[in-house]
Amino acid sequence: MIIPVRCFSCGSVIADRWQAWRNHIDAGMSLSDALDEVGLERYCCRRLFVSHVDLIEEVAPFTTAQQ
Ligand SMILES: [Zn+2]
């Protein structure tokens, strides 16, 4: 849904690199090169980016907050 703030395995902060990584992907860079570019070297952190499905925009309209 939303990228985890920290890696589940090693505890490293990873969420701050998400937007930069998305920008590299949108610019046509390969997944692996983009991960290297944002500094994610451990495979525990890399798997979170590669396997993440960004669904927050689709789930947000169903929030219980008053509008
Ligand atoms: Zn990690």
N, CA, C, O and the ligand as a Tripos MOL2 file, in Angstrom:
@<TRIPOS>MOLECULE
protein
  269   267    68     0     0
PROTEIN
NO_CHARGES

@<TRIPOS>ATOM
      1 N           0.8340   -1.1900    0.0000 N.3       1 MET1
      2 CA          0.0000    0.0000    0.0000 C.3       1 MET1
      3 C           0.8720    1.2450    0.0000 C.2       1 MET1
      4 O           0.8310    2.0370   -0.9410 O.2       1 MET1
      5 N           1.6610    1.4170    1.0510 N.am      2 ILE2
      6 CA          2.6020    2.5270    1.1090 C.3       2 ILE2
      7 C           3.9440    1.9310    1.4980 C.2       2 ILE2
      8 O           3.9980    0.9950    2.2950 O.2       2 ILE2
      9 N           5.0060    2.4520    0.9550 N.am      3 ILE3
     10 CA          6.3220    1.8510    1.1920 C.3       3 ILE3
     11 C           6.6460    1.9160    2.6930 C.2       3 ILE3
     12 O           6.4750    2.9640    3.3160 O.2       3 ILE3
     13 N           7.1060    0.8180    3.2680 N.am      4 PRO4
     14 CA          7.4420    0.8230    4.6990 C.3       4 PRO4
     15 C           8.5600    1.8320    4.9880 C.2       4 PRO4
     16 O           9.4660    2.0170    4.1770 O.2       4 PRO4
     17 N           8.4820    2.4720    6.1400 N.am      5 VAL5
     18 CA          9.4940    3.4640    6.5010 C.3       5 VAL5
     19 C          10.8520    2.7840    6.6680 C.2       5 VAL5
     20 O          11.8740    3.2950    6.2090 O.2       5 VAL5
     21 N          10.8530    1.6250    7.3310 N.am      6 ARG6
     22 CA         12.1040    0.8960    7.5590 C.3       6 ARG6
     23 C          12.0210   -0.4960    6.9420 C.2       6 ARG6
     24 O          10.9390   -1.0580    6.7760 O.2       6 ARG6
     25 N          13.1760   -1.0290    6.6120 N.am      7 CYS7
     26 CA         13.2590   -2.3950    6.1110 C.3       7 CYS7
     27 C          12.8360   -3.3490    7.2270 C.2       7 CYS7
     28 O          13.2640   -3.1950    8.3710 O.2       7 CYS7
     29 N          12.0090   -4.3220    6.9030 N.am      8 PHE8
     30 CA         11.5200   -5.2700    7.9100 C.3       8 PHE8
     31 C          12.6530   -6.1290    8.4700 C.2       8 PHE8
     32 O          12.5790   -6.5510    9.6240 O.2       8 PHE8
     33 N          13.6720   -6.3930    7.7050 N.am      9 SER9
     34 CA         14.7310   -7.3060    8.1210 C.3       9 SER9
     35 C          15.8800   -6.6090    8.8380 C.2       9 SER9
     36 O          16.2760   -7.0390    9.9210 O.2       9 SER9
     37 N          16.4240   -5.5410    8.2580 N.am     10 CYS10
     38 CA         17.6190   -4.9260    8.8340 C.3      10 CYS10
     39 C          17.3310   -3.6330    9.5770 C.2      10 CYS10
     40 O          18.1800   -3.1620   10.3330 O.2      10 CYS10
     41 N          16.1440   -3.0400    9.3810 N.am     11 GLY11
     42 CA         15.7800   -1.8320   10.1130 C.3      11 GLY11
     43 C          16.2980   -0.5430    9.5080 C.2      11 GLY11
     44 O          16.1160    0.5270   10.0890 O.2      11 GLY11
     45 N          16.9270   -0.6200    8.3750 N.am     12 SER12
     46 CA         17.4260    0.5840    7.7170 C.3      12 SER12
     47 C          16.2680    1.4310    7.1930 C.2      12 SER12
     48 O          15.2770    0.8940    6.6990 O.2      12 SER12
     49 N          16.3930    2.7500    7.3000 N.am     13 VAL13
     50 CA         15.3660    3.6510    6.7760 C.3      13 VAL13
     51 C          15.4270    3.6250    5.2560 C.2      13 VAL13
     52 O          16.4740    3.8940    4.6680 O.2      13 VAL13
     53 N          14.2970    3.3000    4.6170 N.am     14 ILE14
     54 CA         14.2970    3.1920    3.1540 C.3      14 ILE14
     55 C          13.2620    4.0970    2.4840 C.2      14 ILE14
     56 O          13.3870    4.3930    1.2950 O.2      14 ILE14
     57 N          12.2420    4.5410    3.2260 N.am     15 ALA15
     58 CA         11.1330    5.2650    2.6090 C.3      15 ALA15
     59 C          11.5660    6.5870    1.9860 C.2      15 ALA15
     60 O          10.9370    7.0640    1.0420 O.2      15 ALA15
     61 N          12.6390    7.1820    2.5100 N.am     16 ASP16
     62 CA         13.0800    8.4660    1.9760 C.3      16 ASP16
     63 C          13.6510    8.3440    0.5720 C.2      16 ASP16
     64 O          13.8560    9.3530   -0.1020 O.2      16 ASP16
     65 N          13.9100    7.1260    0.1270 N.am     17 ARG17
     66 CA         14.4930    6.9150   -1.2070 C.3      17 ARG17
     67 C          13.4570    6.5180   -2.2510 C.2      17 ARG17
     68 O          13.7770    6.3890   -3.4330 O.2      17 ARG17
     69 N          12.2100    6.3230   -1.8130 N.am     18 TRP18
     70 CA         11.1720    5.8140   -2.7130 C.3      18 TRP18
     71 C          10.9210    6.7440   -3.9000 C.2      18 TRP18
     72 O          10.9190    6.2950   -5.0460 O.2      18 TRP18
     73 N          10.7120    8.0280   -3.6370 N.am     19 GLN19
     74 CA         10.3630    8.9450   -4.7230 C.3      19 GLN19
     75 C          11.5050    9.0910   -5.7170 C.2      19 GLN19
     76 O          11.2750    9.1580   -6.9240 O.2      19 GLN19
     77 N          12.7290    9.1420   -5.2180 N.am     20 ALA20
     78 CA         13.8790    9.2300   -6.1230 C.3      20 ALA20
     79 C          13.9650    7.9800   -6.9860 C.2      20 ALA20
     80 O          14.2740    8.0580   -8.1750 O.2      20 ALA20
     81 N          13.6890    6.8250   -6.3840 N.am     21 TRP21
     82 CA         13.7240    5.5660   -7.1340 C.3      21 TRP21
     83 C          12.6480    5.5470   -8.2070 C.2      21 TRP21
     84 O          12.8950    5.1170   -9.3330 O.2      21 TRP21
     85 N          11.4270    6.0220   -7.8510 N.am     22 ARG22
     86 CA         10.3340    6.0750   -8.8320 C.3      22 ARG22
     87 C          10.6990    7.0120   -9.9910 C.2      22 ARG22
     88 O          10.4030    6.7240  -11.1500 O.2      22 ARG22
     89 N          11.3350    8.1170   -9.6650 N.am     23 ASN23
     90 CA         11.7300    9.0640  -10.7160 C.3      23 ASN23
     91 C          12.7270    8.4260  -11.6810 C.2      23 ASN23
     92 O          12.6530    8.6480  -12.8900 O.2      23 ASN23
     93 N          13.6610    7.6340  -11.1460 N.am     24 HIS24
     94 CA         14.6220    6.9450  -12.0150 C.3      24 HIS24
     95 C          13.9130    5.9190  -12.9030 C.2      24 HIS24
     96 O          14.2190    5.8000  -14.0890 O.2      24 HIS24
     97 N          12.9670    5.1820  -12.3200 N.am     25 ILE25
     98 CA         12.2300    4.1780  -13.1000 C.3      25 ILE25
     99 C          11.4160    4.8570  -14.1990 C.2      25 ILE25
    100 O          11.4030    4.4000  -15.3430 O.2      25 ILE25
    101 N          10.7340    5.9560  -13.8450 N.am     26 ASP26
    102 CA          9.9320    6.6740  -14.8370 C.3      26 ASP26
    103 C          10.7950    7.2550  -15.9470 C.2      26 ASP26
    104 O          10.3260    7.4420  -17.0700 O.2      26 ASP26
    105 N          12.0480    7.5390  -15.6360 N.am     27 ALA27
    106 CA         12.9710    8.0720  -16.6470 C.3      27 ALA27
    107 C          13.5460    6.9750  -17.5340 C.2      27 ALA27
    108 O          14.2920    7.2600  -18.4710 O.2      27 ALA27
    109 N          13.1970    5.7040  -17.2400 N.am     28 GLY28
    110 CA         13.6210    4.6130  -18.1020 C.3      28 GLY28
    111 C          14.7990    3.8090  -17.6040 C.2      28 GLY28
    112 O          15.2950    2.9450  -18.3270 O.2      28 GLY28
    113 N          15.2660    4.0630  -16.3900 N.am     29 MET29
    114 CA         16.4030    3.3240  -15.8430 C.3      29 MET29
    115 C          15.9450    1.9260  -15.4400 C.2      29 MET29
    116 O          14.7810    1.7330  -15.0880 O.2      29 MET29
    117 N          16.8400    0.9630  -15.4900 N.am     30 SER30
    118 CA         16.4710   -0.3980  -15.0900 C.3      30 SER30
    119 C          16.2980   -0.4580  -13.5670 C.2      30 SER30
    120 O          16.8310    0.3830  -12.8430 O.2      30 SER30
    121 N          15.5430   -1.4660  -13.0850 N.am     31 LEU31
    122 CA         15.2850   -1.6090  -11.6470 C.3      31 LEU31
    123 C          16.5840   -1.6920  -10.8660 C.2      31 LEU31
    124 O          16.7560   -1.0130   -9.8530 O.2      31 LEU31
    125 N          17.4780   -2.5100  -11.3330 N.am     32 SER32
    126 CA         18.7420   -2.7280  -10.6400 C.3      32 SER32
    127 C          19.6020   -1.4630  -10.5990 C.2      32 SER32
    128 O          20.1610   -1.1220   -9.5560 O.2      32 SER32
    129 N          19.7040   -0.7810  -11.7180 N.am     33 ASP33
    130 CA         20.5100    0.4440  -11.7580 C.3      33 ASP33
    131 C          19.9000    1.5210  -10.8710 C.2      33 ASP33
    132 O          20.6280    2.2650  -10.2140 O.2      33 ASP33
    133 N          18.5660    1.6160  -10.8430 N.am     34 ALA34
    134 CA         17.9050    2.6180  -10.0090 C.3      34 ALA34
    135 C          18.1340    2.3250   -8.5320 C.2      34 ALA34
    136 O          18.3290    3.2480   -7.7410 O.2      34 ALA34
    137 N          18.1120    1.0440   -8.1510 N.am     35 LEU35
    138 CA         18.3870    0.6850   -6.7570 C.3      35 LEU35
    139 C          19.8070    1.0410   -6.3750 C.2      35 LEU35
    140 O          20.0480    1.5270   -5.2700 O.2      35 LEU35
    141 N          20.7520    0.8060   -7.2720 N.am     36 ASP36
    142 CA         22.1410    1.1890   -7.0180 C.3      36 ASP36
    143 C          22.2650    2.7030   -6.8960 C.2      36 ASP36
    144 O          23.0070    3.2110   -6.0550 O.2      36 ASP36
    145 N          21.5280    3.4170   -7.7480 N.am     37 GLU37
    146 CA         21.6230    4.8750   -7.7830 C.3      37 GLU37
    147 C          21.1560    5.5070   -6.4730 C.2      37 GLU37
    148 O          21.7400    6.4910   -6.0170 O.2      37 GLU37
    149 N          20.0940    4.9410   -5.8570 N.am     38 VAL38
    150 CA         19.5870    5.5110   -4.5990 C.3      38 VAL38
    151 C          20.3040    4.9360   -3.3840 C.2      38 VAL38
    152 O          20.0020    5.3220   -2.2540 O.2      38 VAL38
    153 N          21.2440    4.0250   -3.5920 N.am     39 GLY39
    154 CA         22.0800    3.5450   -2.4980 C.3      39 GLY39
    155 C          21.5570    2.3550   -1.7400 C.2      39 GLY39
    156 O          22.0020    2.1080   -0.6190 O.2      39 GLY39
    157 N          20.6260    1.6030   -2.3060 N.am     40 LEU40
    158 CA         20.1360    0.3910   -1.6350 C.3      40 LEU40
    159 C          20.9910   -0.7880   -2.0940 C.2      40 LEU40
    160 O          20.9190   -1.2130   -3.2470 O.2      40 LEU40
    161 N          21.7980   -1.3060   -1.1730 N.am     41 GLU41
    162 CA         22.7240   -2.3790   -1.5390 C.3      41 GLU41
    163 C          22.2990   -3.7310   -1.0000 C.2      41 GLU41
    164 O          22.5240   -4.7520   -1.6500 O.2      41 GLU41
    165 N          21.6810   -3.7570    0.1890 N.am     42 ARG42
    166 CA         21.3040   -5.0390    0.7890 C.3      42 ARG42
    167 C          20.0860   -5.6100    0.0650 C.2      42 ARG42
    168 O          19.1780   -4.8680   -0.3100 O.2      42 ARG42
    169 N          20.0700   -6.9110   -0.1270 N.am     43 TYR43
    170 CA         18.9490   -7.4920   -0.8620 C.3      43 TYR43
    171 C          17.6700   -7.4780   -0.0510 C.2      43 TYR43
    172 O          16.5830   -7.5460   -0.6260 O.2      43 TYR43
    173 N          17.7660   -7.3900    1.2870 N.am     44 CYS44
    174 CA         16.5490   -7.3110    2.1040 C.3      44 CYS44
    175 C          15.8160   -6.0020    1.8360 C.2      44 CYS44
    176 O          14.5850   -5.9710    1.8320 O.2      44 CYS44
    177 N          16.5600   -4.9240    1.6120 N.am     45 CYS45
    178 CA         15.9470   -3.6240    1.3260 C.3      45 CYS45
    179 C          15.4900   -3.5530   -0.1370 C.2      45 CYS45
    180 O          14.4280   -3.0080   -0.4370 O.2      45 CYS45
    181 N          16.2840   -4.0960   -1.0200 N.am     46 ARG46
    182 CA         15.9690   -4.0500   -2.4500 C.3      46 ARG46
    183 C          14.6760   -4.7920   -2.7730 C.2      46 ARG46
    184 O          13.9050   -4.3670   -3.6320 O.2      46 ARG46
    185 N          14.4480   -5.9040   -2.0770 N.am     47 ARG47
    186 CA         13.2360   -6.6830   -2.3560 C.3      47 ARG47
    187 C          11.9700   -5.9060   -1.9990 C.2      47 ARG47
    188 O          10.9290   -6.1070   -2.6240 O.2      47 ARG47
    189 N          12.0460   -5.0150   -0.9950 N.am     48 LEU48
    190 CA         10.8690   -4.2320   -0.6310 C.3      48 LEU48
    191 C          10.4910   -3.2640   -1.7430 C.2      48 LEU48
    192 O           9.3080   -3.0530   -2.0070 O.2      48 LEU48
    193 N          11.4810   -2.6810   -2.3920 N.am     49 PHE49
    194 CA         11.1920   -1.7490   -3.4820 C.3      49 PHE49
    195 C          10.6800   -2.4990   -4.7060 C.2      49 PHE49
    196 O           9.7100   -2.0810   -5.3370 O.2      49 PHE49
    197 N          11.3340   -3.6030   -5.0350 N.am     50 VAL50
    198 CA         10.9800   -4.3300   -6.2610 C.3      50 VAL50
    199 C           9.5920   -4.9640   -6.1450 C.2      50 VAL50
    200 O           8.8540   -5.0300   -7.1280 O.2      50 VAL50
    201 N           9.2370   -5.4310   -4.9400 N.am     51 SER51
    202 CA          7.9680   -6.1490   -4.7730 C.3      51 SER51
    203 C           6.8220   -5.2430   -4.3470 C.2      51 SER51
    204 O           5.6890   -5.7100   -4.2330 O.2      51 SER51
    205 N           7.0810   -3.9700   -4.1110 N.am     52 HIS52
    206 CA          6.0450   -3.0650   -3.6040 C.3      52 HIS52
    207 C           5.0270   -2.7140   -4.6950 C.2      52 HIS52
    208 O           5.3990   -2.4200   -5.8320 O.2      52 HIS52
    209 N           3.7320   -2.7490   -4.3330 N.am     53 VAL53
    210 CA          2.6680   -2.3020   -5.2200 C.3      53 VAL53
    211 C           2.0440   -1.0710   -4.5730 C.2      53 VAL53
    212 O           1.4860   -1.1590   -3.4780 O.2      53 VAL53
    213 N           2.1330    0.0600   -5.2360 N.am     54 ASP54
    214 CA          1.7010    1.3270   -4.6580 C.3      54 ASP54
    215 C           0.1960    1.5080   -4.8380 C.2      54 ASP54
    216 O          -0.2630    1.9400   -5.8960 O.2      54 ASP54
    217 N          -0.5730    1.1730   -3.7910 N.am     55 LEU55
    218 CA         -2.0340    1.1980   -3.8830 C.3      55 LEU55
    219 C          -2.6760    2.3320   -3.0870 C.2      55 LEU55
    220 O          -3.9020    2.3920   -2.9940 O.2      55 LEU55
    221 N          -1.8840    3.2230   -2.5180 N.am     56 ILE56
    222 CA         -2.4380    4.2290   -1.6120 C.3      56 ILE56
    223 C          -3.4700    5.1130   -2.3110 C.2      56 ILE56
    224 O          -4.4550    5.5090   -1.6880 O.2      56 ILE56
    225 N          -3.2670    5.4300   -3.5860 N.am     57 GLU57
    226 CA         -4.2170    6.2950   -4.2890 C.3      57 GLU57
    227 C          -5.5530    5.5870   -4.5160 C.2      57 GLU57
    228 O          -6.5880    6.2480   -4.5980 O.2      57 GLU57
    229 N          -5.5490    4.2780   -4.6170 N.am     58 GLU58
    230 CA         -6.7810    3.5280   -4.8320 C.3      58 GLU58
    231 C          -7.5180    3.2590   -3.5310 C.2      58 GLU58
    232 O          -8.7410    3.1230   -3.5360 O.2      58 GLU58
    233 N          -6.8040    3.1780   -2.4220 N.am     59 VAL59
    234 CA         -7.4050    2.8750   -1.1250 C.3      59 VAL59
    235 C          -7.8720    4.1450   -0.4300 C.2      59 VAL59
    236 O          -8.8390    4.0990    0.3310 O.2      59 VAL59
    237 N          -7.2290    5.2550   -0.6610 N.am     60 ALA60
    238 CA         -7.5150    6.5030    0.0350 C.3      60 ALA60
    239 C          -8.9850    6.9380   -0.0310 C.2      60 ALA60
    240 O          -9.4880    7.4450    0.9720 O.2      60 ALA60
    241 N          -9.7100    6.7700   -1.1600 N.am     61 PRO61
    242 CA        -11.1150    7.1960   -1.1650 C.3      61 PRO61
    243 C         -11.9900    6.4310   -0.1840 C.2      61 PRO61
    244 O         -13.0950    6.8830    0.1140 O.2      61 PRO61
    245 N         -11.5460    5.3000    0.3250 N.am     62 PHE62
    246 CA        -12.3530    4.4990    1.2340 C.3      62 PHE62
    247 C         -12.0070    4.7250    2.6850 C.2      62 PHE62
    248 O         -12.3480    3.9030    3.5360 O.2      62 PHE62
    249 N         -11.3430    5.8150    2.9830 N.am     63 THR63
    250 CA        -10.9890    6.1220    4.3550 C.3      63 THR63
    251 C         -12.2450    6.4740    5.1600 C.2      63 THR63
    252 O         -13.2710    6.8340    4.5830 O.2      63 THR63
    253 N         -12.1650    6.3700    6.4780 N.am     64 THR64
    254 CA        -13.3200    6.6600    7.3330 C.3      64 THR64
    255 C         -13.3490    8.1130    7.7610 C.2      64 THR64
    256 O         -14.2510    8.5220    8.4900 O.2      64 THR64
    257 N         -12.3850    8.8950    7.3240 N.am     65 ALA65
    258 CA        -12.3440   10.3240    7.7030 C.3      65 ALA65
    259 C         -13.5380   11.0600    7.1120 C.2      65 ALA65
    260 O         -13.9590   10.7720    5.9910 O.2      65 ALA65
    261 N         -14.0820   12.0070    7.8650 N.am     66 GLN66
    262 CA        -15.2070   12.8210    7.3910 C.3      66 GLN66
    263 C         -14.7100   13.7760    6.3060 C.2      66 GLN66
    264 O         -13.5990   14.3010    6.3820 O.2      66 GLN66
    265 N         -15.5710   13.9940    5.2770 N.am     67 GLN67
    266 CA        -15.1750   14.8950    4.2140 C.3      67 GLN67
    267 C         -16.0960   16.0800    4.1280 C.2      67 GLN67
    268 O         -15.9060   16.9490    3.2770 O.2      67 GLN67
    269 ZN         17.2130   -4.2260    4.7290 Zn       68 ZN68
@<TRIPOS>BOND
     1     1     2 1
     2     2     3 1
     3     3     4 2
     4     3     5 am
     5     5     6 1
     6     6     7 1
     7     7     8 2
     8     7     9 am
     9     9    10 1
    10    10    11 1
    11    11    12 2
    12    11    13 am
    13    13    14 1
    14    14    15 1
    15    15    16 2
    16    15    17 am
    17    17    18 1
    18    18    19 1
    19    19    20 2
    20    19    21 am
    21    21    22 1
    22    22    23 1
    23    23    24 2
    24    23    25 am
    25    25    26 1
    26    26    27 1
    27    27    28 2
    28    27    29 am
    29    29    30 1
    30    30    31 1
    31    31    32 2
    32    31    33 am
    33    33    34 1
    34    34    35 1
    35    35    36 2
    36    35    37 am
    37    37    38 1
    38    38    39 1
    39    39    40 2
    40    39    41 am
    41    41    42 1
    42    42    43 1
    43    43    44 2
    44    43    45 am
    45    45    46 1
    46    46    47 1
    47    47    48 2
    48    47    49 am
    49    49    50 1
    50    50    51 1
    51    51    52 2
    52    51    53 am
    53    53    54 1
    54    54    55 1
    55    55    56 2
    56    55    57 am
    57    57    58 1
    58    58    59 1
    59    59    60 2
    60    59    61 am
    61    61    62 1
    62    62    63 1
    63    63    64 2
    64    63    65 am
    65    65    66 1
    66    66    67 1
    67    67    68 2
    68    67    69 am
    69    69    70 1
    70    70    71 1
    71    71    72 2
    72    71    73 am
    73    73    74 1
    74    74    75 1
    75    75    76 2
    76    75    77 am
    77    77    78 1
    78    78    79 1
    79    79    80 2
    80    79    81 am
    81    81    82 1
    82    82    83 1
    83    83    84 2
    84    83    85 am
    85    85    86 1
    86    86    87 1
    87    87    88 2
    88    87    89 am
    89    89    90 1
    90    90    91 1
    91    91    92 2
    92    91    93 am
    93    93    94 1
    94    94    95 1
    95    95    96 2
    96    95    97 am
    97    97    98 1
    98    98    99 1
    99    99   100 2
   100    99   101 am
   101   101   102 1
   102   102   103 1
   103   103   104 2
   104   103   105 am
   105   105   106 1
   106   106   107 1
   107   107   108 2
   108   107   109 am
   109   109   110 1
   110   110   111 1
   111   111   112 2
   112   111   113 am
   113   113   114 1
   114   114   115 1
   115   115   116 2
   116   115   117 am
   117   117   118 1
   118   118   119 1
   119   119   120 2
   120   119   121 am
   121   121   122 1
   122   122   123 1
   123   123   124 2
   124   123   125 am
   125   125   126 1
   126   126   127 1
   127   127   128 2
   128   127   129 am
   129   129   130 1
   130   130   131 1
   131   131   132 2
   132   131   133 am
   133   133   134 1
   134   134   135 1
   135   135   136 2
   136   135   137 am
   137   137   138 1
   138   138   139 1
   139   139   140 2
   140   139   141 am
   141   141   142 1
   142   142   143 1
   143   143   144 2
   144   143   145 am
   145   145   146 1
   146   146   147 1
   147   147   148 2
   148   147   149 am
   149   149   150 1
   150   150   151 1
   151   151   152 2
   152   151   153 am
   153   153   154 1
   154   154   155 1
   155   155   156 2
   156   155   157 am
   157   157   158 1
   158   158   159 1
   159   159   160 2
   160   159   161 am
   161   161   162 1
   162   162   163 1
   163   163   164 2
   164   163   165 am
   165   165   166 1
   166   166   167 1
   167   167   168 2
   168   167   169 am
   169   169   170 1
   170   170   171 1
   171   171   172 2
   172   171   173 am
   173   173   174 1
   174   174   175 1
   175   175   176 2
   176   175   177 am
   177   177   178 1
   178   178   179 1
   179   179   180 2
   180   179   181 am
   181   181   182 1
   182   182   183 1
   183   183   184 2
   184   183   185 am
   185   185   186 1
   186   186   187 1
   187   187   188 2
   188   187   189 am
   189   189   190 1
   190   190   191 1
   191   191   192 2
   192   191   193 am
   193   193   194 1
   194   194   195 1
   195   195   196 2
   196   195   197 am
   197   197   198 1
   198   198   199 1
   199   199   200 2
   200   199   201 am
   201   201   202 1
   202   202   203 1
   203   203   204 2
   204   203   205 am
   205   205   206 1
   206   206   207 1
   207   207   208 2
   208   207   209 am
   209   209   210 1
   210   210   211 1
   211   211   212 2
   212   211   213 am
   213   213   214 1
   214   214   215 1
   215   215   216 2
   216   215   217 am
   217   217   218 1
   218   218   219 1
   219   219   220 2
   220   219   221 am
   221   221   222 1
   222   222   223 1
   223   223   224 2
   224   223   225 am
   225   225   226 1
   226   226   227 1
   227   227   228 2
   228   227   229 am
   229   229   230 1
   230   230   231 1
   231   231   232 2
   232   231   233 am
   233   233   234 1
   234   234   235 1
   235   235   236 2
   236   235   237 am
   237   237   238 1
   238   238   239 1
   239   239   240 2
   240   239   241 am
   241   241   242 1
   242   242   243 1
   243   243   244 2
   244   243   245 am
   245   245   246 1
   246   246   247 1
   247   247   248 2
   248   247   249 am
   249   249   250 1
   250   250   251 1
   251   251   252 2
   252   251   253 am
   253   253   254 1
   254   254   255 1
   255   255   256 2
   256   255   257 am
   257   257   258 1
   258   258   259 1
   259   259   260 2
   260   259   261 am
   261   261   262 1
   262   262   263 1
   263   263   264 2
   264   263   265 am
   265   265   266 1
   266   266   267 1
   267   267   268 2
@<TRIPOS>SUBSTRUCTURE
     1 MET1         2 RESIDUE 1 A MET
     2 ILE2         6 RESIDUE 1 A ILE
     3 ILE3        10 RESIDUE 1 A ILE
     4 PRO4        14 RESIDUE 1 A PRO
     5 VAL5        18 RESIDUE 1 A VAL
     6 ARG6        22 RESIDUE 1 A ARG
     7 CYS7        26 RESIDUE 1 A CYS
     8 PHE8        30 RESIDUE 1 A PHE
     9 SER9        34 RESIDUE 1 A SER
    10 CYS10       38 RESIDUE 1 A CYS
    11 GLY11       42 RESIDUE 1 A GLY
    12 SER12       46 RESIDUE 1 A SER
    13 VAL13       50 RESIDUE 1 A VAL
    14 ILE14       54 RESIDUE 1 A ILE
    15 ALA15       58 RESIDUE 1 A ALA
    16 ASP16       62 RESIDUE 1 A ASP
    17 ARG17       66 RESIDUE 1 A ARG
    18 TRP18       70 RESIDUE 1 A TRP
    19 GLN19       74 RESIDUE 1 A GLN
    20 ALA20       78 RESIDUE 1 A ALA
    21 TRP21       82 RESIDUE 1 A TRP
    22 ARG22       86 RESIDUE 1 A ARG
    23 ASN23       90 RESIDUE 1 A ASN
    24 HIS24       94 RESIDUE 1 A HIS
    25 ILE25       98 RESIDUE 1 A ILE
    26 ASP26      102 RESIDUE 1 A ASP
    27 ALA27      106 RESIDUE 1 A ALA
    28 GLY28      110 RESIDUE 1 A GLY
    29 MET29      114 RESIDUE 1 A MET
    30 SER30      118 RESIDUE 1 A SER
    31 LEU31      122 RESIDUE 1 A LEU
    32 SER32      126 RESIDUE 1 A SER
    33 ASP33      130 RESIDUE 1 A ASP
    34 ALA34      134 RESIDUE 1 A ALA
    35 LEU35      138 RESIDUE 1 A LEU
    36 ASP36      142 RESIDUE 1 A ASP
    37 GLU37      146 RESIDUE 1 A GLU
    38 VAL38      150 RESIDUE 1 A VAL
    39 GLY39      154 RESIDUE 1 A GLY
    40 LEU40      158 RESIDUE 1 A LEU
    41 GLU41      162 RESIDUE 1 A GLU
    42 ARG42      166 RESIDUE 1 A ARG
    43 TYR43      170 RESIDUE 1 A TYR
    44 CYS44      174 RESIDUE 1 A CYS
    45 CYS45      178 RESIDUE 1 A CYS
    46 ARG46      182 RESIDUE 1 A ARG
    47 ARG47      186 RESIDUE 1 A ARG
    48 LEU48      190 RESIDUE 1 A LEU
    49 PHE49      194 RESIDUE 1 A PHE
    50 VAL50      198 RESIDUE 1 A VAL
    51 SER51      202 RESIDUE 1 A SER
    52 HIS52      206 RESIDUE 1 A HIS
    53 VAL53      210 RESIDUE 1 A VAL
    54 ASP54      214 RESIDUE 1 A ASP
    55 LEU55      218 RESIDUE 1 A LEU
    56 ILE56      222 RESIDUE 1 A ILE
    57 GLU57      226 RESIDUE 1 A GLU
    58 GLU58      230 RESIDUE 1 A GLU
    59 VAL59      234 RESIDUE 1 A VAL
    60 ALA60      238 RESIDUE 1 A ALA
    61 PRO61      242 RESIDUE 1 A PRO
    62 PHE62      246 RESIDUE 1 A PHE
    63 THR63      250 RESIDUE 1 A THR
    64 THR64      254 RESIDUE 1 A THR
    65 ALA65      258 RESIDUE 1 A ALA
    66 GLN66      262 RESIDUE 1 A GLN
    67 GLN67      266 RESIDUE 1 A GLN
    68 ZN68       269 GROUP 0 **** ****
